[in-house]
Amino acid sequence: MSIFGRIKSAIFGSAVAKESATESSPTPAAAAPPVQEAAASAPATASAAGTAAPMAQVDVEAVLTNLAARKGQQLDWRKSIVDLMKLLDLDSSLAARKELANELNYTGDTSDSASMNVWLHKQVMSKLAASGGKVPDDLRT
């Protein structure tokens, strides 16, 4: 599986698993507001449609915020591709980021890791949005 595929799977799969758990067992409203907000944004038909429909409604920001809260580690996933990959328990090494850059057709200099990292973060967020994720504009620009 591609690196972006692993990123997408980690985020979308996490949201689907949380939504399934929320539907199967009642939880107090205060227990996990970001997840419930994500689940609440999905249409009522999503449950009846199976696993494909919830993926189209994944609130990426809510999922990542919830994961960050559970990690207990300060990760700037909103701006850093390295921290985003760490949050998702993926290899964030320079080699992995260069592979991701190649996968996403980066045309810049991969030796300039700072510029590449900024570009990668924007591209990943844009591609998550294009894949059906709900991603705020400020995370894509």
Contacts in CASP RR format, 6 or more apart in sequence:
PFRMAT RR
TARGET T0000
AUTHOR 0000-0000-0000
METHOD contacts of the structure
MODEL  1
MSIFGRIKSAIFGSAVAKESATESSPTPAAAAPPVQEAAASAPATASAAG
TAAPMAQVDVEAVLTNLAARKGQQLDWRKSIVDLMKLLDLDSSLAARKEL
ANELNYTGDTSDSASMNVWLHKQVMSKLAASGGKVPDDLRT
1 9 0 8 1.000
2 103 0 8 1.000
3 90 0 8 1.000
3 96 0 8 1.000
3 99 0 8 1.000
3 100 0 8 1.000
3 103 0 8 1.000
4 100 0 8 1.000
4 103 0 8 1.000
4 104 0 8 1.000
4 124 0 8 1.000
4 127 0 8 1.000
6 88 0 8 1.000
6 90 0 8 1.000
7 84 0 8 1.000
7 85 0 8 1.000
7 88 0 8 1.000
7 90 0 8 1.000
7 124 0 8 1.000
7 128 0 8 1.000
8 127 0 8 1.000
8 128 0 8 1.000
8 131 0 8 1.000
10 88 0 8 1.000
10 89 0 8 1.000
10 90 0 8 1.000
11 58 0 8 1.000
11 60 0 8 1.000
11 63 0 8 1.000
11 64 0 8 1.000
11 88 0 8 1.000
11 128 0 8 1.000
12 55 0 8 1.000
12 58 0 8 1.000
12 131 0 8 1.000
12 133 0 8 1.000
13 55 0 8 1.000
14 63 0 8 1.000
14 67 0 8 1.000
15 35 0 8 1.000
15 38 0 8 1.000
15 54 0 8 1.000
15 55 0 8 1.000
15 58 0 8 1.000
15 59 0 8 1.000
15 62 0 8 1.000
15 63 0 8 1.000
16 51 0 8 1.000
16 54 0 8 1.000
16 55 0 8 1.000
16 58 0 8 1.000
18 32 0 8 1.000
18 35 0 8 1.000
18 38 0 8 1.000
18 39 0 8 1.000
18 63 0 8 1.000
18 66 0 8 1.000
19 35 0 8 1.000
19 38 0 8 1.000
19 39 0 8 1.000
19 42 0 8 1.000
19 46 0 8 1.000
19 54 0 8 1.000
22 35 0 8 1.000
22 36 0 8 1.000
22 39 0 8 1.000
23 39 0 8 1.000
23 47 0 8 1.000
29 36 0 8 1.000
32 66 0 8 1.000
34 59 0 8 1.000
34 62 0 8 1.000
34 63 0 8 1.000
34 65 0 8 1.000
34 66 0 8 1.000
34 69 0 8 1.000
35 62 0 8 1.000
35 63 0 8 1.000
35 66 0 8 1.000
37 59 0 8 1.000
37 62 0 8 1.000
38 57 0 8 1.000
38 58 0 8 1.000
38 59 0 8 1.000
38 62 0 8 1.000
38 63 0 8 1.000
38 134 0 8 1.000
41 57 0 8 1.000
41 59 0 8 1.000
41 134 0 8 1.000
42 53 0 8 1.000
42 54 0 8 1.000
42 57 0 8 1.000
43 53 0 8 1.000
43 57 0 8 1.000
45 53 0 8 1.000
46 53 0 8 1.000
46 54 0 8 1.000
46 56 0 8 1.000
46 57 0 8 1.000
47 53 0 8 1.000
47 54 0 8 1.000
55 132 0 8 1.000
55 133 0 8 1.000
56 132 0 8 1.000
56 133 0 8 1.000
57 132 0 8 1.000
57 133 0 8 1.000
57 134 0 8 1.000
58 132 0 8 1.000
58 133 0 8 1.000
58 134 0 8 1.000
59 133 0 8 1.000
59 134 0 8 1.000
60 125 0 8 1.000
60 128 0 8 1.000
60 129 0 8 1.000
60 133 0 8 1.000
60 134 0 8 1.000
60 135 0 8 1.000
60 139 0 8 1.000
61 134 0 8 1.000
61 135 0 8 1.000
61 136 0 8 1.000
61 139 0 8 1.000
64 77 0 8 1.000
64 84 0 8 1.000
64 87 0 8 1.000
67 87 0 8 1.000
67 88 0 8 1.000
68 75 0 8 1.000
68 77 0 8 1.000
68 87 0 8 1.000
71 87 0 8 1.000
73 86 0 8 1.000
75 83 0 8 1.000
75 84 0 8 1.000
75 86 0 8 1.000
75 87 0 8 1.000
76 83 0 8 1.000
77 83 0 8 1.000
77 84 0 8 1.000
77 87 0 8 1.000
78 139 0 8 1.000
79 121 0 8 1.000
80 117 0 8 1.000
80 121 0 8 1.000
81 92 0 8 1.000
81 97 0 8 1.000
81 100 0 8 1.000
81 117 0 8 1.000
81 120 0 8 1.000
81 121 0 8 1.000
81 124 0 8 1.000
82 92 0 8 1.000
82 97 0 8 1.000
82 117 0 8 1.000
83 92 0 8 1.000
84 121 0 8 1.000
84 124 0 8 1.000
85 91 0 8 1.000
85 92 0 8 1.000
85 96 0 8 1.000
85 97 0 8 1.000
86 92 0 8 1.000
90 96 0 8 1.000
94 113 0 8 1.000
97 113 0 8 1.000
97 116 0 8 1.000
97 117 0 8 1.000
97 120 0 8 1.000
98 110 0 8 1.000
98 116 0 8 1.000
100 120 0 8 1.000
100 124 0 8 1.000
101 110 0 8 1.000
101 116 0 8 1.000
101 119 0 8 1.000
101 120 0 8 1.000
104 120 0 8 1.000
104 123 0 8 1.000
104 124 0 8 1.000
104 127 0 8 1.000
106 116 0 8 1.000
106 119 0 8 1.000
106 120 0 8 1.000
106 123 0 8 1.000
108 115 0 8 1.000
108 116 0 8 1.000
108 119 0 8 1.000
109 115 0 8 1.000
109 116 0 8 1.000
110 116 0 8 1.000
122 140 0 8 1.000
122 141 0 8 1.000
125 135 0 8 1.000
125 139 0 8 1.000
125 140 0 8 1.000
126 135 0 8 1.000
126 140 0 8 1.000
128 135 0 8 1.000
129 135 0 8 1.000
129 140 0 8 1.000
END
